[in-house]
């Protein structure tokens, strides 16, 4: 199992410093979130790439239907070059963001956002393969004269760059998307009040395996304490045994940019990942 950390906030400089702390403490990945207005995820990750040498870098997550896929493709490929092949793209429909400006024109309809997500992934992969045109129901792209030169100069280091997508379990329509992904970010819909258990993850992985999808990254997000290593390992182990390949430590809630929150995040990062 690999261990990553989702940074909950902070200024760009603070988050950059935390990425360096994470690499020094032995974490395997740092992830940042995207929002309508805030620290630019890809500019921040690119800065992290030049300040680190080993740690994986990605988003958790990019609401692709509310982004231009060709722009996202450019940003991720740029990060992959700057980091020498350490980029990860995490995508999903995106929650309805209260910070979206009124009249922004962003699509709210869930069915259309799902179609945009699927085509956006296809378009991104086509550009990473060196393609210069794309024609679909949601997107049409034509790179124009000289686009082959531009695309060639932005070829990713990884072949392919991993794309992780949210899979709503046990909603089969959502999970079908995961059959063509490199990783799954499970979103559990188990009935009111029921929290996911390792057996739920086992069922999800078995469902994918029955359809020929094995060897993908499987994410589980949780929180462990900085001061009790044994308890932290005990919390992670059942998920590793169930098949999770990434544990993503998170610290949501509270004042995401406050002094106390950032102190808590740094303390947890410095304690290192809950690796057995």
N, C-alpha and C positions, 0 to 999 in steps of 0.2 A: 504494500500500500504506500502511496505517496501522500504527502501532507502539504496542503496549501492554506492560505489565509486570505479572507476577503476583507479588505480594508473598508471600514464603514464611513470614512470621511476624513476631514482634515484638509489643510491647505495643500496645494501641489508640493511645496517644499517639504512639509511634514510627511506627506505620503511617500515622497522620494526617499527621505531619510529612513522611514520604516521599511521600505523594500530592501535597503542595504542591511538593516538590522536582521531582517528575515533571512537573507542569504547567509549572513555570518552565523546565525543560530541554527542553521541546518534545515530550514524549511525548503520544500521543493517547488512551491509556486506562490505567486502573489497575484491577486485578482482585484480589480476595481469595478465600480458600477458606473452605468451611464444614466444621465438624467437630462431633462430638457435644458436646464441651466446649472452649471457647476463646473468643477475641474474637468477639462477635456480628457477623456479616458485615454485616447490614443497618443496624444501629446505627452501625457503623464507616463504611460507605459514605455514610450520611446526614450524618455529621459531615464527611466529605470533601467532600460536595456544598456545604456552607456555607462551606468554606475554599477552594474552587476555583471557576472560572467557565467553563472550556472542556473539560476532560478528561472522557472517557467513564468511567463507573463501573459495575462489574459483578462477578459471581461467576464463579469458575473452580474448581469449579463447585458448583451446588446439587444435592444428591442428593434429587431431588423425591419419590421414593417414601417417603422417611423424613421428609417434612415435610407439614404440612397445607396443601394447595394454596391454600385461601382465605386462610390467613395469609401465605403467600409472595406471593400476589397483592396483599395489602394493603401488605406491606413494599416491594415493587418499585414500586407506584404511588406510595407516599409518597416514595420516593427520586426518582422521576421528577418529581414536583412540586417537591421541594426543589432539585433540580439543574436545573430548567427544561428537562427533556427529554434527560437524558444517561444514563439507565439502560439496562443490558443485563442480561438474565437468561440465564445459562449453566446448562443442566441435563443430568443424566445419571442412570443407574441408581444410581450410587454404589458405590464399592468397599466390601467388607466392612470396616467400621471397627473396629479392635481396641479403640477407646475407647468403643464402645457399651456401656452398662451391662448387666450380666447381667439377663435377664428383662425387657428393655425392651419386648418385644412387636413390635419392628420386623420386617418381612417380609424373609426371607432368600432365598426362592425366586426365581430369576431371571425366570422366566416371569411370575409375578405382579407382580414389580417393574416389568417392561416394560409390563404392562397398566395399572398405576398411573401410570407415567410418561406414557403416552399420554392417559389420562383426566385426569390432573392438568393437563396442558397445555391441554386443552379447557376445563376448568373455569376456569382462570386467565384464558384469553382471553374466556370468557363474562362473567366479572365485570368485566374491563376494558372490555367493550362496553356495560356498564351493566345486564347481566342480574342477576337476583336469585335464580334457582333453577337447579338442575342435577340431572339424574337419570341415573345411569349404573350400570354393573355394579360399579365399584369405589368410587364416591363418590356420595353424595346430599347436596345442599346446598339449604337454604331460608333465605333471609336474614330472613324474617319481616316483621312490621309495621314500617314506616318504613325498610326497607332501601333503597328507591329514593333517599331523601334522602341516606343515608350513602354509597351507591355513587356518586351524582352528585357529591358533594363530594370524592370521591377519584378523579375521572376523570384518567387519565394525560395528560401533555402530548403525548407521542408517540402517533401513531396508525398502526401499533401500536408498543408497546415491543418491540424486537427480542428474540426468543428463539433462542438458539443451543443446539443439542443435539449430544451425542456421536453420531457415526456410525461403527460398526465396519466398516471396509473390509477385504475385499470381501464382507462378510456382507450379502446383499441385504435380509434381513428388518429388520436394524437400519437400513440405509440408506433403506429405504422411509419411515421416520419423518421423515427429512430433507426429503422432498418437500413437507412442510407447515411447515417451519421457516424462520426468517429467516437462519440461519447454521448452519454445520457445524463441529464440533470433531472432526477425524478421529482415530480410534483404529485404528491399523494392525494387522492380523492377517495377516502375510505369511510365516509359517513361522519356525521357530526360528532365531534368530541373524541374520535379515535385517532390516536397518534400512531405514526408508522413504526413498525417493528422490523427486525431483521428478516423475519419470514416473508414480509411483504416485498422486500427487496429480492429475496430468493425467487419469489413467484414472478416478479418482473423480469429477472434475468432468464428464468426458464422459458417464459413466453417468447423472449427474443431468440433464445437458442433453438426453440422448436421451429422457428422461421429462418434458421440458418445464420443468425447474427450472433457471433461470438467474438471475443477478443477486443471489445470496445472498452473505452474508459467508462467507469460507473462511479458517479459522484454521490457522496453523502455529506450533508452539511450539519454541523453541530457545534457545541461549545464545551470546552474542557477548562479546568482550573489551572492557573499557573503554578500554584503552590503544592499540588498533590499529584505527582507524576504517576503513582500507582493507580489512583482513581481515574486519571485521564486515560491511561492505557486500557483499563478495564472497560471504560465507556466506548472506546474505539473498537476493541477486539471483536465484539459480536458482529459489527458491520463489515469488518474485514473478512471474517469467516463466512458471511453471507454473500460476499462477492464484490463489495465496493473496492475500487482500485484507487480512489482519491477520497481523503477526508478533508473537507474544507471548513476550517475554523472560522466562525463568524461572531460578530459582536453588534447585533442590531439593537435598536431601541435607545432611548435617552438622547442626550445632546451629542450628535455625531461629530461635531466639531469642537466640543468642549474639552477643557484641560483634563478633567477626570477621565473622560472616555479615551482620549489619546494616551493618557498614562496607563490605563488598563490594557490597551492594545499593545503598547510597547512592552509592558511587563510580561504579557502572554507570549509575545514573539521572542523575547529574550530567553524565556524558559525553554524554548525549543519545542519541536513537534512531539506529540505523544507516541513516539516510536518505541516498540517493544525491544 
